[in-house]
Amino acid sequence: MGAIAAQAVTRSVEDYLKAIYRLSTAGQPATTSAIAGLLELSPPSVTGMVKRLSEQGLLAHEPYRGVALTAAGRRLALRTVRRHRLVESYLVAYLGYSWDTVHDEAERLEHAISDELAERMAAALGNPGVDPHGDPIPTADGDIAEVTGVPLSDVPEGVAVEVRRVDEHDAERLRYLASLGLVPGALVTVTGREPFGGPVMLRTPAGTHALGPSLAGDILCGRPAE
């Protein structure tokens, strides 16, 4: 873990590293303002923490792009991501939570559970590769296989695809998508598009629906059994 000791990995440190990981996987620069916006903190406080994490060998500065995780920082970030996504999966599988209610619970529990408990949860779940939203779960060794595919908004008309991943951060949107049958594993066919940025017409397990292009763009799809 570099210069930082295991006991010094506080909730705040984990939140920062996970936020920077999230920005990097979205292809966004991890600037002070972007980190502050994601964590709902002031830019000056973010600047101070970024400096400390850099001194501890967890972050490195990238010209014109803010900061990036070092190898040690990425390991810690993925450790937190693994616990978060395992907690979500466990809550859905065993405690009756729905996919729109688990994110906030996992945000709290990801900092509280031990690595041993996380591994017991993983074993009970059968070591899943993705969480209920289709997000990949890192392995205990720190490897992660990112989910690939195309946005539903870009799928050609008449092509059947499988929903692979849905953004987890808006509970109301998750409830709406679930009501349309747009959940990971569902087969969907684009049947048409309205012109001038109009809605995408879909056939889903729940029927025929119209979905705005922005929302459709946040749903990652791939060919069935691909």
Residue pairs with C-beta under 8 A, 6 or more apart in sequence:
1 9
1 72
1 75
1 76
2 56
2 57
2 58
2 70
2 72
3 55
3 56
3 57
4 13
4 56
4 57
4 58
4 72
9 76
11 111
12 49
13 53
13 58
13 76
14 76
14 77
14 80
14 110
14 111
15 39
16 35
16 39
16 49
16 50
16 53
17 53
17 58
17 69
17 73
17 76
17 77
17 80
18 77
18 80
18 81
18 84
19 30
19 35
19 38
19 39
20 30
20 35
20 59
20 67
20 68
20 69
20 73
20 77
21 69
21 74
21 77
21 78
21 81
22 38
23 29
23 30
23 34
23 35
23 38
24 30
24 68
24 69
25 146
28 34
29 62
29 64
29 65
29 66
30 62
30 65
30 66
30 67
30 68
31 65
31 66
32 43
32 46
32 47
32 50
32 66
33 43
34 66
35 41
35 46
35 50
35 66
36 42
36 43
36 45
36 46
39 46
50 59
50 67
53 59
53 67
53 73
54 60
54 61
54 67
57 70
57 72
57 73
58 69
58 70
58 72
58 73
58 76
59 67
59 68
59 69
59 70
59 73
60 67
60 68
60 69
60 70
61 67
61 68
62 68
69 77
74 142
75 142
78 138
78 142
78 144
79 115
79 138
79 142
80 110
80 111
81 137
81 138
81 144
82 118
82 137
82 138
82 139
82 140
83 109
83 110
83 113
83 115
83 118
84 106
84 107
84 110
85 106
85 130
85 131
85 135
85 136
85 137
85 138
86 118
86 121
86 122
86 125
86 131
86 137
87 102
87 105
87 106
87 109
87 110
87 113
87 121
88 99
88 102
88 103
88 105
88 106
88 131
88 132
88 133
88 168
89 121
89 125
89 128
89 131
89 132
89 137
90 121
90 124
90 125
91 97
91 101
91 102
91 105
91 106
92 98
92 99
92 102
92 132
93 125
94 124
97 105
98 175
98 178
99 132
99 133
99 168
99 174
99 178
99 183
100 171
100 172
100 174
100 175
100 178
101 171
102 132
103 168
103 169
103 171
113 121
115 140
119 140
122 128
122 137
122 140
128 137
129 136
129 137
129 145
130 136
130 137
130 147
130 165
130 184
131 137
131 168
132 184
133 165
133 166
133 167
133 168
133 174
133 184
134 147
134 163
134 164
134 165
134 166
134 184
134 220
135 147
135 165
135 168
136 144
136 145
136 146
136 147
137 144
138 144
147 164
147 165
147 220
148 220
148 222
149 161
149 164
149 165
149 220
149 221
149 222
150 161
150 220
150 221
150 222
151 216
151 217
151 218
151 219
151 220
151 221
152 161
152 163
152 188
152 190
152 200
152 202
152 211
152 216
152 217
152 219
152 220
152 221
153 200
153 213
153 214
153 216
153 217
153 219
154 217
155 161
155 188
155 190
155 221
156 190
157 190
157 191
157 192
157 193
158 189
158 190
158 191
159 189
159 190
160 187
160 188
160 189
160 224
161 187
161 188
161 189
161 190
161 221
161 222
161 223
161 224
162 185
162 186
162 187
162 188
162 221
162 222
162 223
162 224
162 225
162 226
163 182
163 183
163 184
163 185
163 186
163 187
163 188
163 219
163 220
163 221
164 184
164 220
164 221
164 222
165 184
165 219
165 220
166 174
166 177
166 182
166 183
166 184
166 218
166 219
166 220
167 173
167 218
168 174
173 215
177 183
177 215
177 219
179 206
180 202
180 204
180 206
180 207
180 209
180 211
181 188
181 204
181 205
181 206
181 207
182 188
182 202
182 204
182 211
182 219
186 204
186 205
187 204
187 205
187 224
188 202
188 203
188 204
188 221
189 202
189 203
190 200
190 201
190 202
191 201
191 202
191 203
191 208
192 200
192 201
193 199
193 200
193 201
194 201
194 210
197 213
198 213
199 210
199 211
199 212
199 213
200 210
200 211
200 212
200 213
200 216
201 208
201 209
201 210
202 208
202 209
202 210
202 211
202 216
